Amino acid sequence: MKKLFVLISLLSVAAACAAPPANQGNVNTSTVAEKPSAPAMSEADAIAKEKAIWDAITKKDYDGFAAMLDSTQLEVMPDGVMDKATSITSVKDFEPTETSFSNWKFLSIDKDAYVVVYDANMKGKYKGKEFPPATVHASSAWANRDGKWLAVYHQECEVMNMPPPSAGTKKAAPSPAAPPAQPTATSDPVANEKMLWGFLQAGQYDTFANLIAADAIEVEPNGVWDKAGIIKSVDGFDFSKSTISDFKTLNIDSDAALVTYLVTVPGAKPPQERHTTIWALRDGKWLAVFHHGTPATHAMSSASPAMPMNAASPMKHEMASPSPK
């Protein structure tokens, strides 16, 4: 009996050691799925993706074209700002027969977004009629969406061979010159853009410059500029009569946001332009990393992603004002 009691005791101890803890059923052993990461994007891969969109349009592969656009995609053209559905509908009127590309630039916004800028030379038809050969400055932003790179933004302006706008009378600096302010932008791109324009309208060009990233790119009908060119184009110009309106925004990711809007400058030809800025978080500061300006028209006459304006277009007139950035 004593041996049996000892045996039962040993078996009980062994069972207790082998049993799971009493609260084991309350422990969540599952792992939380992380956001899929897209393959790192090189300049060559970015160019290939952009060319793939054009190739789909040329082949009239509209389903393939749509599959490369994010659901939130915005397209900014002279005649308006289109969403994805409108881009897909309007592109069917555009039939490129010859396209070539040059002057590529690649800008990394962050690990999940980038911009490509390039010139597109094209011939083709629009609504069944041939249009004159044209060249546009084009830009597109792409973003990581659940592990897949998709286009979130596109904009164009027809190339204009015109001299840079002359600067107006520069306001005299106080003596001694006060150091420029260090403005603080936020994740709100509309508020940032209004602040930036406020500095331009006040003639505070050095403060404006403090909101521009060192690697920023700006696209305008008369050129593609780096930060030095951007600052040179605005320094001394009178922006006091300009107004901005009709804001549309797009969150690219947690560290980047886009705003597109209408600029009105009384006396300019044309008097309105469509402008887009991408703001990104760089070393803890929100800065403008990209900007594109396009003279505005108001008649639906262009298609996506590119439709050059004809010779009678208001875009052919020389602008009386430079880019705001």
N, C-alpha and C positions, 0 to 999 in steps of 0.2 A: 504493500500500500504506500509505504514511504517512497519507494522508487517511482511508483506511478505518479504521485503528487509532484515529485521533482521533475519528471518528464513533462507533465502538463504545464508546470511553471515555466520551464525552458521554452516550450512551444509558444506560450503566451507572450513572452518577452520577444521572441523572434518575430512574431506576427506584428507586435507593436512597432518594432523597428522598421519593418517593411511597409507599414501602412503610410499613406500620404498624410500630410498635416491636415488638421481638421478644417482649416479655411482654404485648402487648395482650390476648391471649386470656385472661390471668389476672385482668384488671381487671373487676370487677362493675359494669356500667353501669346495672343496674336500680335503681329507687327503691323504698324500703321503704314500704309502705302505712301511712298513719297511721290511728289510730282515727277512725272517722267522727264528725263533730261534729253534735249535734242542734241544731235551730234554737233560738236564744235564747228563753227562756220568759218571757213577760210574765204578770202576774196575770190578765189577761183570758183568755189562752190556757190557763192552768192551770185556771181555773174551768170553761172550756169542756170540757176533757178529763175533769174529774171528773164533770160533768153527763152526758157521753157514756156513762160507765159505768152511771150510773143509768138512762139512756135505754135502753141495751141490755138491762138487767134487766127494765124495764117492758115492752119488746117481746118478751121471752123469747128474745132473740138471744144464746143462751149461747155460741155460737162467737165472736161479736163481743166478748162479755164476756171470754172467755178470751184473745182476741188482745191485749187491753189490759193483761194481767197478765204480769209477768216470771216466768220459771221459778222464781225463788227467793222469790217473793212470800210474805209472812206476813200473816195476818189475826188480830187480837186481839179476841176477843169475850168477854162475861161467862163463857161456858161453856168457853172453851179457846182455844188458839192453832192456827190452821189453816194448812196449806200450800195451794198453788195448786189441787191436785187436789180437796182437801176443800172449798175455797171454791166451786169450780165445781159440785160435787155438791150442796152445801147450798143454794146460791142458787136452785135450782129449786123449793124449797119456799116461797120468798118471792115474793108477787105484789102489788107495790105498785099501787094504783089512783089515788092522789093523792100527789104529792110537791111540796114547795116548799123553797127553801133561803134562808138568810139569814146575816148576820154573818160574811161571808167574811174570812179572813186568809190572807196569802201570805207565806211565809218561804223565802228563798233559802238553801239549805244551802251550795252551791258552784255552779260553772258547770254541773255535770252532775247536780244533784239539787235538789229543792225539796219543801216541805210546803204543803198547803192545809188549813185548819181552817174548819169551818162548822157551822151547825145544819141538820139535816134534819127537816122535819115530814112525817109520812106517815100514810096510811091504806091498808088493804089486807087481804090474807089471808095466813095462814101455814098450810101443809098443809091448804088448803081452808077454813079457818075465819077469819072476820074477827077482827082484833085491834083493841083500842081505839086511837084516834088517839094518836100519840106523837111526841115530839121528842127527838132525840139530838144530843149534841155528837159530831162526826165529824172524823177527820183521816186524811189519806193522804199518803204520800211517793211521789214519782215520780223516776225516774232515767233518764239517757241510756244506752241499751243499743244499741251499734252504730248510732248515728245515729237511734234511735227512742226516744221517751219512753214508758216503761212504768211501771205502778204496781208498787211493790215492798212496800208496807205499807199497812194500813188498820186503824183501831181506832175503837170507838164506846163511849159511855157515855150512859145515859139521863139527861136533864136533871132535876136535883132542885132545887126551890126551897126551899133551906134556908140558914140563916145560916152564915157561915164558922165552922169549929170554933174554940173558945176555946183560947187558949194555956195551957200548964201553967205550973208555977212555973219561972221562969227562974233559972238558976244565977248566983250573984253573980260578977261579973268581978273578977279580982285588982286590987289597987291598987298602983301604977298599972296600967291595963289594958294587957296585952301586945298588940302588933300581931298581926293574924291571919296565919297561915302562908300561904305561897304554894305550894300543892300542885302537883305535876306529873303530869298525866294522860298516857296513852299511846294508841296505836292499839288497845289491847285494851279493848273496852267493858265486859266483865265486871269486869276489875280496876278500871276507873274507877268503875263503879257501886258496887262493894264499898267502895272508898275513900270515895266520897261519903257512903254510908250510915254509915260509921264516924265521920265528922265529925258527922253528925246525932245518932247515938247517944251521942256524947261531949258533945253540946251545943255544938259548935264551929261556930256558925251563920255567923260571919263568914268562916271558912275555907271552909265550904260555898259561900258566895256567890262566892268567888273561882274556883269551877269552873263558874259559870253565865255564858253569853255575854250580852253587853249586849242583844242582840235576841231573847233566848230567849222561847219561848211554852210555856205549860203548859195542858193541858186536863184539867179535873176535872168531876165531875157538877154541882158547884155554881158553876162559872165557868171562864172562860178568862183567864189572867193573863199579864202581862208580867214582866220580871225583878223589879221592885219588889214586885209582888203575890206572886210566888213566895217571895221572902225573908220577906215579912210573914207568909205562911201557915205557915212553919215555925219562925220565931224564938220560942224559949222553949218549944216543945212537947217533951214527953218521948218520944223514940223508942227508949229503951233496951231495951224488950221486943220490938221488932219484929225479924223475921227475913226474909231474902230467899232464894229458891231457884228451881229449875226454869228455869235460864237457857237462852235461845235467842238466837242472834246472826245478824246479816245484814250482810255487807259491801256497803254501798251503792256506794262507789267508793273510790279510794285515799285520799281525804281525809274520808271519813265512814263511820260504822258504827253499827249499831242493836243494842240489846239489849232483850229483853222477858223478864219474870220474874214470879214470884209473891211478893207481900208478905203476911206473916202477922202480925197484931197481936192478941194475946190480949185478949179482952174487947170488941173492936170488933164492930160490927154492920154488914155482915157481917165475919167475922174475916179474910177474905182479899181481896186486890185484885190485879188484873193491871196491871203498870206497864211502860211502854216509854220508853226514852230514846234519842235520837239524839245521838251525839258527832261533832263536826266539828273539823277543823284550822283555826284562825283565827289568823293572824299568828304561826305557829310554835307555837301552843299548842292542845292538845286541850281543848275546852270542851263542856259540855252545851248544845245549842241548842234541843232540843225534848223535851217530856215529856207523856205521856198516862196517866192512871190510870182504871181501870174496876173497880168492885166485882165480885167473882167469884161465879159460880154454878157448879155442877158437873153439872148435867143438860143434855144436848144439847137446847136449846130455841130456838136462834136461827139465823138464816141470814145469808148474806153478800149484799151488804155491810152490810145493816142489818136487824135484827129486834128490835123493842122487846119488853121483858119485860112480862108482864101485871101486873095490879094486885097479885097475890099474890107477885110476885118479891121476893127478898131485897134487890134493888136499891132497893126502896122504903123500906127502913129507913134511918134516919139513921146515918151513919158516925160512929164514935167517935174517929176519928183523921183528921188532914188528910193531904194528899198529902205524900210525902217530899221533894218538890222544888217 
